[in-house]
Amino acid sequence: LVVECESKGWYPEPEVLWLDGEGNLLSAGPTETVRGPDDLYTVSSRVTVEKRHSNSFTCRVQQKIINQ
């Protein structure tokens, strides 16, 4: 199963992390980043996971410099 996450309107450029239901980091493909004409960033990321009924996944988009 491929899960995708997209977030818009960031400045500066954020990082994207995927976590499983227990808070462990998942290995994802490269983050795609687009900078719009308004200088704001849109980021998207995909991760491939095994489909189980009890699984939950979190896409965390964060900007450590501004603590968001």
Secondary structure as GFF3:
##gff-version 3
##sequence-region A 1 68
A	DSSP	beta_strand	2	10	.	.	.	ID=ss1
A	DSSP	beta_strand	15	20	.	.	.	ID=ss2
A	DSSP	beta_strand	32	35	.	.	.	ID=ss3
A	DSSP	beta_strand	41	48	.	.	.	ID=ss4
A	DSSP	beta_strand	57	62	.	.	.	ID=ss5
###
